[in-house]
Amino acid sequence: MKTEQTRMLKNTLQSAKWAFSTRRVQREDAHQLSPDVTKALSGDLVLGRVQEVGAHPRLQLKDGRPSDLYDGDLIVVACGARYASDQFEGIAQLGEEADLLAGGGCLGQMRQRHARMKSPTRVQVLGLLQDDQGRTLNLAQYAMPAMPTDGALTVIGVVGASMNAGKTSAVASLVHGLEGAGYRTGAIKATGTGAFGDWNAYHDAGASFVTDFTDVGMVSTYLQPIDRLQQGLLQMLGAAAQAACEVVVVEFADGVLQRETAALLALPELRERFAGFLYATPDALAAVGGQQCLQILGIRPAALTGLISASPLNALEAQAATGLPVLSREALRDPAQAASLLHQMSGETVVC
């Protein structure tokens, strides 16, 4: 009987849409489906059926393309939490139904949403995927192994005032500029919720190596223990070193006040691994406030970047108030300016 059930499950999983967050998972490991989801943990693999398409009308697939969702679609996603100030905040909790918190495949219970957001896409939870021994499959099982970090690796951090401040664009632009200057460059997403937007942007910019927290077994970094996040970042840096990168640009999600990002940046032993930081900000006032917050954390950015660079007046105000230059995407993409920034960071002390 179990063999027949396994065969039926595998046929079902063949027709399901597997989310980006599950891209490292070996599908053949799924043999059973447990209907008991009340004790689901972040990262546990979930089979669900779309009940009502809402705020996320598409699921980002593991092959890197978005798939339109229809009521009745079967999906394989991961249980997880999300912190997104302009979308949803939710926790890693499942019931008979759950909310698609992110298009990359994060399923949980929404607690708050931005006023402009529609209700989340609702999903009927069919069960947790298990192996042939009845153990629930979790993304952590498929994490890449820990690797030593080369001391010669130069690490640059990009932090921001908030979501959509221009961090990803800054990372991609700087990667493009450094690659053009002849540096083998990696791009890392240290915190956030699994999705392929940033991943694809880094690849499109020409990064020699790309990784994010899903590669170290987390669908989301929200509400994860700080020591796990620190270890995950060290794993990613080690992987970049093993990939022969000379420089790595690391993006921290959301703003510098976000719980996990702030906690990581507050770790002296982690900050010391960074040659310097860029701060992405939407306007001059956020530049001033962000500079003060970063100073408390022991960080002085080498420059401002992000949305502020689109406004010459805002940029002038910010430069006058902070004493920091404002670098546009175009400046970061220029190989000569990117190389100059790298040399500046490598030769200065950024820990106060």
C-alpha positions as CSV (number, residue, x, y, z in Angstrom):
1,M,0.0,0.0,0.0
2,K,2.8,2.4,0.9
3,T,4.5,1.7,-2.5
4,E,1.3,2.6,-4.3
5,Q,0.8,5.8,-2.2
6,T,4.4,6.8,-2.9
7,R,3.9,6.3,-6.7
8,M,0.7,8.4,-6.6
9,L,2.5,11.1,-4.6
10,K,5.4,11.2,-7.1
11,N,3.0,11.5,-10.0
12,T,1.3,14.4,-8.2
13,L,4.6,16.1,-7.5
14,Q,5.6,15.8,-11.2
15,S,2.6,18.0,-12.1
16,A,3.1,20.5,-9.3
17,K,4.9,23.8,-9.7
18,W,8.1,23.8,-7.6
19,A,9.0,27.3,-6.3
20,F,12.4,29.0,-6.6
21,S,12.9,28.5,-2.8
22,T,13.1,24.7,-3.5
23,R,15.7,24.8,-6.2
24,R,18.3,22.8,-4.3
25,V,15.8,20.1,-3.2
26,Q,16.1,16.6,-4.7
27,R,12.5,15.7,-5.8
28,E,13.1,12.0,-5.6
29,D,13.6,12.3,-1.8
30,A,9.8,12.9,-1.3
31,H,8.1,9.5,-0.6
32,Q,5.3,10.4,1.8
33,L,2.9,13.2,2.6
34,S,2.1,14.0,6.3
35,P,-1.2,15.8,6.8
36,D,-0.1,16.9,10.3
37,V,1.2,20.4,9.6
38,T,0.6,22.0,13.0
39,K,4.3,21.6,14.0
40,A,5.7,22.8,10.7
41,L,9.1,24.6,10.9
42,S,10.6,27.2,8.8
43,G,12.1,25.5,5.7
44,D,9.8,22.5,5.8
45,L,8.6,21.5,2.3
46,V,4.8,21.9,1.7
47,L,2.5,20.6,-1.0
48,G,-0.4,22.9,-1.4
49,R,-3.3,23.7,-3.8
50,V,-4.0,27.3,-4.8
51,Q,-7.5,28.2,-3.6
52,E,-7.7,31.9,-4.5
53,V,-5.2,34.0,-6.4
54,G,-4.4,37.2,-4.6
55,A,-1.5,39.6,-4.2
56,H,1.0,37.1,-5.8
57,P,-0.6,36.0,-9.1
58,R,2.6,34.2,-10.2
59,L,4.9,31.7,-8.6
60,Q,8.7,32.0,-9.2
61,L,9.8,28.6,-10.4
62,K,13.1,26.9,-9.6
63,D,14.1,27.1,-13.3
64,G,14.1,30.9,-13.0
65,R,10.9,31.9,-14.7
66,P,7.5,33.1,-13.3
67,S,4.4,30.9,-13.7
68,D,0.9,32.3,-13.7
69,L,-1.1,30.8,-10.9
70,Y,-4.6,29.4,-11.3
71,D,-7.1,28.3,-8.7
72,G,-6.5,24.6,-8.3
73,D,-2.8,24.6,-9.1
74,L,-0.6,22.3,-7.1
75,I,2.5,24.0,-5.7
76,V,5.6,22.9,-3.7
77,V,6.8,25.7,-1.5
78,A,8.5,26.1,1.9
79,C,7.0,27.1,5.2
80,G,8.5,30.4,6.3
81,A,8.1,33.8,7.8
82,R,8.4,37.2,6.0
83,Y,9.2,40.7,6.9
84,A,8.4,43.2,4.1
85,S,7.4,46.7,5.2
86,D,5.7,47.5,1.9
87,Q,4.1,44.1,1.4
88,F,3.5,41.4,4.1
89,E,4.6,40.5,7.6
90,G,3.9,36.8,8.4
91,I,5.1,33.9,10.5
92,A,6.1,30.3,9.7
93,Q,2.8,28.7,10.8
94,L,0.5,26.4,8.8
95,G,-3.1,25.3,9.2
96,E,-5.6,23.8,6.8
97,E,-5.0,27.0,4.8
98,A,-2.1,29.4,4.6
99,D,-0.9,32.5,2.8
100,L,1.6,32.8,0.0
101,L,3.8,35.4,1.6
102,A,6.3,35.8,-1.3
103,G,6.3,34.8,-4.9
104,G,9.5,32.9,-4.5
105,G,7.7,30.2,-2.5
106,C,7.3,31.2,1.2
107,L,4.1,29.9,2.8
108,G,2.9,31.0,6.3
109,Q,0.3,33.0,8.1
110,M,0.1,36.7,7.3
111,R,-0.2,39.0,10.3
112,Q,0.1,42.4,8.7
113,R,0.0,44.0,5.3
114,H,0.7,47.3,3.6
115,A,-2.5,49.2,2.9
116,R,-1.9,49.1,-0.9
117,M,-1.5,45.3,-1.0
118,K,-4.3,43.0,-2.0
119,S,-5.0,40.0,0.3
120,P,-2.4,37.2,-0.1
121,T,-2.9,34.3,-2.4
122,R,-4.6,31.6,-0.3
123,V,-3.4,28.0,-0.4
124,Q,-4.9,24.8,0.8
125,V,-2.2,22.9,2.8
126,L,-2.2,19.3,1.6
127,G,0.7,18.2,3.8
128,L,4.4,18.2,4.5
129,L,6.7,16.2,2.2
130,Q,8.6,13.4,4.0
131,D,11.4,10.9,3.0
132,D,11.0,7.1,3.0
133,Q,11.7,7.1,6.8
134,G,8.9,9.5,7.6
135,R,11.2,12.5,8.2
136,T,10.0,15.9,7.0
137,L,12.0,17.3,4.2
138,N,13.5,20.7,5.0
139,L,15.6,23.1,3.0
140,A,18.4,22.9,5.6
141,Q,19.1,19.3,4.5
142,Y,20.1,20.6,1.1
143,A,22.3,23.5,2.3
144,M,25.7,23.8,0.7
145,P,28.6,22.6,2.9
146,A,30.7,25.0,5.0
147,M,33.9,26.1,3.4
148,P,36.9,28.0,4.6
149,T,36.9,31.7,3.8
150,D,40.0,33.0,2.0
151,G,41.5,35.9,4.0
152,A,42.3,37.6,0.7
153,L,38.6,38.0,-0.2
154,T,37.6,41.6,-0.2
155,V,34.0,42.0,1.0
156,I,31.8,45.1,0.4
157,G,28.4,45.5,2.1
158,V,25.3,47.3,0.7
159,V,22.7,48.4,3.3
160,G,19.7,50.6,2.9
161,A,17.1,52.8,4.6
162,S,14.3,50.5,3.7
163,M,12.9,48.2,1.1
164,N,13.1,49.6,-2.5
165,A,15.8,52.1,-1.6
166,G,18.0,50.9,-4.5
167,K,20.2,48.3,-2.8
168,T,19.9,45.6,-5.4
169,S,20.5,48.0,-8.2
170,A,23.6,49.2,-6.4
171,V,24.9,45.7,-5.9
172,A,24.3,44.8,-9.5
173,S,25.9,48.0,-10.8
174,L,29.0,47.7,-8.6
175,V,29.4,44.0,-9.6
176,H,29.1,45.0,-13.3
177,G,31.7,47.8,-12.8
178,L,34.2,45.5,-10.9
179,E,33.8,42.7,-13.4
180,G,34.6,45.3,-16.2
181,A,37.6,46.4,-14.2
182,G,38.9,42.8,-14.3
183,Y,37.9,41.6,-10.9
184,R,36.3,38.2,-10.4
185,T,33.3,39.3,-8.4
186,G,30.6,37.5,-6.4
187,A,27.2,38.7,-5.3
188,I,25.5,37.6,-2.1
189,K,22.1,38.2,-0.6
190,A,22.6,37.9,3.1
191,T,19.1,38.5,4.5
192,G,15.5,38.6,3.2
193,T,12.9,36.2,1.7
194,G,13.7,33.8,-1.0
195,A,13.0,35.2,-4.5
196,F,14.7,35.2,-7.9
197,G,14.5,39.0,-8.6
198,D,17.8,39.8,-6.9
199,W,19.4,36.5,-7.9
200,N,18.6,37.2,-11.6
201,A,19.8,40.8,-11.3
202,Y,23.2,39.7,-10.0
203,H,23.5,37.2,-12.8
204,D,22.4,39.7,-15.4
205,A,25.1,42.1,-14.1
206,G,27.8,39.6,-14.9
207,A,28.6,38.3,-11.4
208,S,31.0,35.4,-11.6
209,F,29.4,33.8,-8.5
210,V,25.9,34.3,-7.0
211,T,24.4,32.9,-3.9
212,D,21.8,33.7,-1.2
213,F,20.5,32.4,2.1
214,T,18.3,29.8,0.4
215,D,21.6,28.1,-0.5
216,V,22.4,27.7,3.2
217,G,19.0,26.2,4.0
218,M,16.7,29.2,4.8
219,V,13.6,30.2,2.9
220,S,13.6,33.4,4.9
221,T,15.9,35.0,7.4
222,Y,13.1,36.7,9.4
223,L,12.9,35.5,13.0
224,Q,15.9,33.1,12.5
225,P,18.5,32.9,15.2
226,I,21.3,35.5,14.7
227,D,24.0,32.9,15.1
228,R,22.4,30.9,12.2
229,L,22.4,33.9,10.0
230,Q,26.0,34.7,10.8
231,Q,27.1,31.1,10.1
232,G,25.1,31.2,6.9
233,L,26.8,34.4,5.7
234,L,30.2,32.9,6.5
235,Q,29.2,29.8,4.5
236,M,28.4,32.0,1.5
237,L,31.6,33.9,1.8
238,G,33.5,30.6,1.9
239,A,31.7,29.4,-1.2
240,A,32.6,32.7,-3.0
241,A,36.3,32.2,-2.0
242,Q,36.2,28.6,-3.3
243,A,34.8,29.9,-6.5
244,A,38.0,32.0,-6.8
245,C,36.2,35.4,-6.3
246,E,38.5,38.3,-5.5
247,V,35.7,40.6,-4.4
248,V,32.2,39.9,-3.0
249,V,29.4,42.4,-2.7
250,V,26.9,41.5,0.0
251,E,23.3,42.9,0.1
252,F,21.4,43.2,3.4
253,A,17.6,43.3,3.0
254,D,15.2,45.9,4.2
255,G,16.5,48.8,6.3
256,V,19.2,49.1,8.9
257,L,16.5,49.1,11.6
258,Q,15.2,45.7,10.6
259,R,15.8,43.1,13.3
260,E,18.1,40.6,11.7
261,T,20.0,43.1,9.5
262,A,20.7,45.4,12.5
263,A,21.7,42.4,14.7
264,L,24.2,41.1,12.1
265,L,25.7,44.6,11.5
266,A,26.1,44.9,15.3
267,L,28.5,42.0,15.4
268,P,32.1,43.3,15.6
269,E,33.6,40.1,14.3
270,L,31.3,40.2,11.3
271,R,31.8,43.9,10.5
272,E,35.6,43.4,10.5
273,R,35.3,41.1,7.5
274,F,34.0,44.0,5.4
275,A,36.3,46.5,3.7
276,G,33.5,49.0,3.5
277,F,29.8,49.7,3.0
278,L,27.5,51.6,0.7
279,Y,24.3,53.1,2.0
280,A,21.2,53.2,-0.3
281,T,18.7,55.8,0.6
282,P,15.7,57.4,-1.1
283,D,16.3,61.0,0.1
284,A,18.5,63.4,2.1
285,L,16.7,63.1,5.4
286,A,16.9,59.3,5.3
287,A,20.6,59.7,4.5
288,V,21.1,61.7,7.7
289,G,19.1,59.3,9.8
290,G,20.8,56.3,8.3
291,Q,24.2,57.7,8.8
292,Q,23.5,58.2,12.5
293,C,22.1,54.6,12.9
294,L,25.1,53.2,11.1
295,Q,27.5,55.2,13.3
296,I,25.9,53.6,16.4
297,L,26.6,50.2,14.8
298,G,30.2,51.2,14.2
299,I,30.0,51.8,10.4
300,R,30.8,54.8,8.3
301,P,29.7,54.3,4.7
302,A,32.1,55.1,1.9
303,A,29.3,56.6,-0.1
304,L,25.5,57.1,-0.5
305,T,23.7,55.5,-3.4
306,G,20.3,54.3,-4.4
307,L,17.2,56.3,-5.3
308,I,18.7,59.5,-4.0
309,S,21.0,59.6,-7.0
310,A,18.1,60.3,-9.3
311,S,17.5,63.7,-7.7
312,P,20.4,66.2,-8.1
313,L,18.9,68.4,-5.4
314,N,18.4,65.6,-2.9
315,A,22.0,64.4,-3.6
316,L,23.4,67.9,-3.0
317,E,21.4,68.1,0.3
318,A,22.7,64.7,1.4
319,Q,26.3,65.5,0.5
320,A,26.2,68.7,2.5
321,A,24.5,67.1,5.5
322,T,26.6,63.9,5.7
323,G,29.9,64.7,4.0
324,L,29.5,61.6,1.9
325,P,29.5,61.4,-1.9
326,V,26.5,60.2,-3.8
327,L,27.2,57.5,-6.4
328,S,24.7,56.8,-9.1
329,R,24.2,53.4,-10.9
330,E,26.0,54.8,-13.8
331,A,29.0,55.7,-11.6
332,L,29.1,52.3,-10.0
333,R,28.9,50.6,-13.4
334,D,31.9,52.5,-14.7
335,P,35.0,50.2,-14.3
336,A,37.3,53.0,-13.4
337,Q,35.0,54.4,-10.7
338,A,34.2,50.9,-9.4
339,A,37.9,50.1,-9.1
340,S,38.6,53.5,-7.4
341,L,35.9,52.8,-4.9
342,L,37.3,49.3,-4.2
343,H,40.8,50.8,-3.6
344,Q,39.4,53.5,-1.4
345,M,37.5,50.9,0.8
346,S,40.5,48.6,1.0
347,G,42.7,51.3,2.3
348,E,40.4,52.8,4.9
349,T,39.1,51.8,8.3
350,V,35.3,51.6,8.4
351,V,34.8,50.3,11.9
352,C,34.5,53.2,14.3
